Amino acid sequence: MQNHDELRQRNRKLRAELELEQLEVAANALAERILSLDEYRQAQRVAAYFAVNGEIGLAPLIDYALTQGKNVYLPNLDQQALRFSPYFHAQKMRINKFRLPEPDVDEAEMLAPDELDLVLAPLVVFDSERNRIGMGGGFYDRSFAFRKRPEILQPMLIGVAHELQKVERIVPQEWDVRLDMIVTDQAVY
């Protein structure tokens, strides 16, 4: 069985090799799957992200959510844990230390992870048991560690990925937070 770093490296390469047209088709297929979920329909505060390096895109979903009047939030890398900043069309953006775009807002406008209804989390590798391997920074696991307590059910954590990022099995680390669901361009787990 490959270790997490080997899996991460292999899947980042697979993702990066996808053509622009493949990325667009996958983003639209993913949006259709998510829009059909009750968990999405019931959510008002939805966390998303801007795709980079071949990640599955959420742009079609973000656009649709905004037209539906949902509140969309993007991650803001705030020290060791994530905070979530409101996003809307024409939102002023800034580039963070990881060279990723994030909304340029005051800290008072940001939400803590437990204030969200639904989180669409990027990942690099996943299995059918809803385990995920991220980029390796641990931001999502630290930020949502409170979800490991069985009595806490919010926010709903949905990993999103290309189907090709699925592996047979991931041995989770003790700090890993299992996702409630994983949605790809081809399936729902």
VEXZAVEX-601565 format. One record per residue (C-alpha): x, y, z; residue number from 0; residue in three letters. Coordinates in steps of 0.001 Angstrom, whole numbers, padded with zeros to 6 digits. Example, Ala and Ser with C-alpha at 12.3 -4.5 7.8 and 13.67 -1.06 7.14 Angstrom:
# VEXZAVEX-601565
SITE     east    north       up  num  residuo
SITE   012300  -004500   007800    0      ALA
SITE   013670  -001060   007140    1      SER
This chain:
# VEXZAVEX-601565
SITE     east    north       up  num  residuo
SITE   000000   000000   000000    0      MET
SITE   001363   003422  -000944    1      GLN
SITE   001922   006011   001749    2      ASN
SITE   000069   009324   001823    3      HIS
SITE   002888   011300   000179    4      ASP
SITE   003169   008837  -002723    5      GLU
SITE  -000618   008840  -003237    6      LEU
SITE  -000724   012632  -003049    7      ARG
SITE   002104   013020  -005572    8      GLN
SITE   000588   010502  -008017    9      ARG
SITE  -002902   012017  -007886   10      ASN
SITE  -001703   015619  -008175   11      ARG
SITE   000082   014566  -011379   12      LYS
SITE  -003058   012810  -012724   13      LEU
SITE  -005139   015909  -011963   14      ARG
SITE  -002628   018301  -013523   15      ALA
SITE  -002682   016319  -016789   16      GLU
SITE  -006399   016953  -017381   17      LEU
SITE  -007205   019133  -020388   18      GLU
SITE  -009197   022354  -020015   19      LEU
SITE  -012208   020811  -021771   20      GLU
SITE  -012115   017787  -019422   21      GLN
SITE  -012009   020169  -016432   22      LEU
SITE  -015057   022085  -017701   23      GLU
SITE  -017070   018919  -018352   24      VAL
SITE  -016149   017576  -014890   25      ALA
SITE  -017085   020876  -013158   26      ALA
SITE  -020504   020902  -014817   27      ASN
SITE  -021148   017223  -013997   28      ALA
SITE  -020117   017846  -010375   29      LEU
SITE  -022410   020879  -010116   30      ALA
SITE  -025385   018831  -011381   31      GLU
SITE  -024748   016128  -008779   32      ARG
SITE  -024403   018615  -005915   33      ILE
SITE  -027466   020646  -006947   34      LEU
SITE  -029585   017485  -006705   35      SER
SITE  -028599   016836  -003062   36      LEU
SITE  -031035   017662  -000263   37      ASP
SITE  -028017   018661   001836   38      GLU
SITE  -027180   021379  -000690   39      TYR
SITE  -030796   022546  -001116   40      ARG
SITE  -031224   022954   002650   41      GLN
SITE  -027929   024822   003155   42      ALA
SITE  -027811   028611   003264   43      GLN
SITE  -024121   029161   004139   44      ARG
SITE  -022033   027186   001657   45      VAL
SITE  -018222   027061   001709   46      ALA
SITE  -016530   026462  -001630   47      ALA
SITE  -013092   027166  -003152   48      TYR
SITE  -011493   028349  -006387   49      PHE
SITE  -009925   025389  -008200   50      ALA
SITE  -006186   025406  -008920   51      VAL
SITE  -003765   022836  -010346   52      ASN
SITE  -006406   020577  -011875   53      GLY
SITE  -008720   020479  -008843   54      GLU
SITE  -012322   019862  -009805   55      ILE
SITE  -013931   023232  -010388   56      GLY
SITE  -016793   024751  -008439   57      LEU
SITE  -017327   027872  -010576   58      ALA
SITE  -020636   026665  -012125   59      PRO
SITE  -021933   025712  -008686   60      LEU
SITE  -020797   028998  -007086   61      ILE
SITE  -022530   030985  -009823   62      ASP
SITE  -025746   029012  -009401   63      TYR
SITE  -025671   029244  -005590   64      ALA
SITE  -025309   033023  -005792   65      LEU
SITE  -028270   033314  -008188   66      THR
SITE  -030300   031200  -005717   67      GLN
SITE  -029528   033695  -002945   68      GLY
SITE  -027291   031361  -000975   69      LYS
SITE  -024356   032839   000948   70      ASN
SITE  -021082   031556  -000507   71      VAL
SITE  -017843   031586   001481   72      TYR
SITE  -014276   030897   000436   73      LEU
SITE  -011488   029701   002735   74      PRO
SITE  -009193   032306   004186   75      ASN
SITE  -005922   030859   005454   76      LEU
SITE  -005822   032317   008923   77      ASP
SITE  -002840   031033   010938   78      GLN
SITE  -003269   027297   011608   79      GLN
SITE  -006997   027025   010934   80      ALA
SITE  -009374   028212   008235   81      LEU
SITE  -011821   031081   008450   82      ARG
SITE  -014386   031597   005692   83      PHE
SITE  -014921   034893   003895   84      SER
SITE  -018072   035957   002065   85      PRO
SITE  -017810   035812  -001711   86      TYR
SITE  -019997   037405  -004368   87      PHE
SITE  -019467   038442  -007995   88      HIS
SITE  -017187   041484  -008248   89      ALA
SITE  -015783   040691  -004768   90      GLN
SITE  -012369   042305  -004248   91      LYS
SITE  -009773   039527  -003912   92      MET
SITE  -006223   039279  -002582   93      ARG
SITE  -003528   036653  -003053   94      ILE
SITE  -002506   034822   000134   95      ASN
SITE   000878   033399   001140   96      LYS
SITE   000124   030187  -000805   97      PHE
SITE  -000561   032278  -003947   98      ARG
SITE  -004273   031427  -003799   99      LEU
SITE  -007032   034009  -004246  100      PRO
SITE  -009191   034814  -001240  101      GLU
SITE  -011795   037509  -000561  102      PRO
SITE  -010289   040742   000706  103      ASP
SITE  -012543   041326   003724  104      VAL
SITE  -012188   042412   007331  105      ASP
SITE  -011826   039649   009891  106      GLU
SITE  -015187   040656   011389  107      ALA
SITE  -016906   039483   008167  108      GLU
SITE  -015308   036011   008300  109      MET
SITE  -017121   032958   009644  110      LEU
SITE  -015667   030272   011866  111      ALA
SITE  -015937   026713   010496  112      PRO
SITE  -018822   025830   012845  113      ASP
SITE  -020969   028678   011469  114      GLU
SITE  -021292   027055   008032  115      LEU
SITE  -024086   024746   006851  116      ASP
SITE  -022213   022930   004086  117      LEU
SITE  -018522   022699   003205  118      VAL
SITE  -017314   021598  -000228  119      LEU
SITE  -013771   020498   000559  120      ALA
SITE  -011032   019971  -002004  121      PRO
SITE  -008967   016810  -001770  122      LEU
SITE  -006174   015017  -003585  123      VAL
SITE  -007018   011374  -002824  124      VAL
SITE  -010130   009643  -001465  125      PHE
SITE  -011610   006195  -000930  126      ASP
SITE  -015177   004879  -000872  127      SER
SITE  -015159   005004   002965  128      GLU
SITE  -015053   008848   002694  129      ARG
SITE  -011458   009180   003867  130      ASN
SITE  -009508   011994   002237  131      ARG
SITE  -005939   013064   001747  132      ILE
SITE  -005541   016777   001165  133      GLY
SITE  -002593   018877   000097  134      MET
SITE  -000747   018088   003322  135      GLY
SITE  -001162   021330   005261  136      GLY
SITE  -003816   019918   007587  137      GLY
SITE  -006009   023034   007354  138      PHE
SITE  -009322   021210   006863  139      TYR
SITE  -008583   018535   009497  140      ASP
SITE  -007586   021140   012117  141      ARG
SITE  -010451   023466   011225  142      SER
SITE  -013128   020766   011398  143      PHE
SITE  -011666   018590   014182  144      ALA
SITE  -014796   019345   016252  145      PHE
SITE  -016784   017230   013742  146      ARG
SITE  -015083   014087   015078  147      LYS
SITE  -017480   014298   018041  148      ARG
SITE  -020505   012131   017115  149      PRO
SITE  -023087   014563   018505  150      GLU
SITE  -021933   017366   016184  151      ILE
SITE  -023464   017059   012720  152      LEU
SITE  -022875   020556   011296  153      GLN
SITE  -021526   021639   008987  154      PRO
SITE  -022075   018871   006457  155      MET
SITE  -018623   018031   005038  156      LEU
SITE  -018627   017021   001383  157      ILE
SITE  -015381   016241  -000369  158      GLY
SITE  -015311   017009  -004080  159      VAL
SITE  -012963   015424  -006606  160      ALA
SITE  -012475   013913  -010021  161      HIS
SITE  -013414   010223  -010045  162      GLU
SITE  -009825   009428  -011122  163      LEU
SITE  -008627   010588  -007664  164      GLN
SITE  -010252   007545  -005994  165      LYS
SITE  -008044   004794  -004592  166      VAL
SITE  -008910   001392  -003134  167      GLU
SITE  -008170   002262   000490  168      ARG
SITE  -006660   005008   002626  169      ILE
SITE  -005486   004235   006138  170      VAL
SITE  -006644   007326   008023  171      PRO
SITE  -004375   009147   010461  172      GLN
SITE  -005714   009790   013973  173      GLU
SITE  -006218   013515   013187  174      TRP
SITE  -008104   012925   009919  175      ASP
SITE  -011714   014065   009835  176      VAL
SITE  -013884   011680   007800  177      ARG
SITE  -016179   013360   005299  178      LEU
SITE  -019955   012920   005390  179      ASP
SITE  -020031   012419   001635  180      MET
SITE  -017796   012608  -001423  181      ILE
SITE  -019147   013800  -004757  182      VAL
SITE  -017237   013384  -008003  183      THR
SITE  -018013   014105  -011611  184      ASP
SITE  -019292   010502  -011841  185      GLN
SITE  -020589   009332  -008434  186      ALA
SITE  -021681   010051  -004888  187      VAL
SITE  -020091   008170  -001976  188      TYR
